[in-house]
Amino acid sequence: MKFGTKAVHAGVEPDPSTGAIMTPIYQTSTYVQESPAKHKGYAYARGANPTRNSLQKSLAALENGKYGICFSSGMGATDAVIKLLNPGDEVITSNDLYGGSYRMFKRVFEKYGIKFHFIDLTNAANINTVINAKTKLLWIETPTNPLMNIVDIEACVAIAKKNDVIVAVDNTFASPYLQNPLDLGADIVMHSVTKYLGGHSDVVMGALVLNDEKLYQELHFIMNSCGAVPGPQDSFLVLRGIKTLHLRMERHCINGRKIAEYLKSHPKIGKVYWPGFTDHPNHAIAKKQMRDFGGMLSFTLKDDSIEKATQLMESVELFALAESLGGVESLINHPASMTHASIPKEERLKSGLVDSLIRLSIGVEDAEDLLADLEQALNKV
Ligand SMILES: *Cc1c(COP(=O)(O)O)cnc(C)c1O
């Protein structure tokens, strides 16, 4: 089945009792049983809920995986993966990571005796400099947030597999429409469903998708034991959002390209970070592992000051100044003071995240209106 057909149909069947074409919201905490040892596959809603189950099947299909597990947020999903580890285990990850993941790794899990190596993963060979017998997990994010670096998933997997290391990929920025890490050899795909999958800025949710049955059992056990599960109403909203994922992504990509090209040719703009440019340092890998280049991009102003950046962000009218991404509406964000504020300044600057860097999540509006908004705002700075 092709992607768009899966987006509309996978995991979803007419309700057996009424024929309702939309999956009902099973707003229930428990299920009545016939006898103590006999139930219809549902005992208590932390463990399973039919609306959530439909969504999990849909997500698994979109990522070409066997199993999907939903969590109450993207961080809840990431938390479950790290809980596979034991004290003394080591993790290799990127030095250009979603701020919340960095914060969780450093401030929550290091004190449980798990060691994290933050390295430049845009060169997969760097893994060899830190990998050792204690390394249990490689955590990849690509494209990276907010610098739009591309990590070669297949190259990383090749090194990890030789060393028996689990590979997990945060696929939030690409969405399953643009990139399917399991097909490239990864063991686990993580999504902040909050972003493109939900797509309408009305849900916070996370998910893991994988193929290995044993790993699935372990993660399902953690999900049920720790309890970071989403509710049925949110599961319904995401099921509904997914039905247009391919249509939205097509428009995000078209608009993203137009705005990236416009900014690149603008005299007041410094650098534009977008993997679709042929002179982007990892363009070839992006082209190899992604279907298109998405609607996320970042840029700096030639006049690299926080004042000018702030002025621009206050001058836009259609772009909303907000955290998050992947919704139908265009957003503008200042990583240094918003999404990435929890990363110490020296660390930020090391990876090129300067004070004037601005990130855009390009929505599905008409590109002409978005361009006009940027034009009028740039005229004011
Ligand atoms: C938003 C985001 C997360 C965290 O997801 P939540 O749903 O906000 O918990 C993780 N990774 C990336 C790349 C994100 O953009």
The ligand as a MOL file (V3000), in Angstrom:
LIG
                    3D

  0  0  0     0  0            999 V3000
M  V30 BEGIN CTAB
M  V30 COUNTS 15 15 0 0 0
M  V30 BEGIN ATOM
M  V30 1 C 9.0090 18.4070 20.3360 0
M  V30 2 C 10.1400 17.4750 20.1550 0
M  V30 3 C 10.3860 16.4620 21.0830 0
M  V30 4 C 9.5940 16.3120 22.3740 0
M  V30 5 O 8.2730 15.9580 22.1350 0
M  V30 6 P 7.0630 16.4120 23.1150 0
M  V30 7 O 5.8760 15.8430 22.4340 0
M  V30 8 O 7.0840 17.9040 23.1610 0
M  V30 9 O 7.3420 15.8070 24.4470 0
M  V30 10 C 11.4350 15.5870 20.8240 0
M  V30 11 N 12.1910 15.7090 19.7120 0
M  V30 12 C 11.9810 16.6760 18.8040 0
M  V30 13 C 12.8560 16.7570 17.6000 0
M  V30 14 C 10.9540 17.5880 18.9910 0
M  V30 15 O 10.7570 18.5560 18.0900 0
M  V30 END ATOM
M  V30 BEGIN BOND
M  V30 1 1 1 2
M  V30 2 1 2 3
M  V30 3 2 2 14
M  V30 4 1 3 4
M  V30 5 2 3 10
M  V30 6 1 4 5
M  V30 7 1 5 6
M  V30 8 2 6 7
M  V30 9 1 6 8
M  V30 10 1 6 9
M  V30 11 1 10 11
M  V30 12 2 11 12
M  V30 13 1 12 13
M  V30 14 1 12 14
M  V30 15 1 14 15
M  V30 END BOND
M  V30 END CTAB
M  END
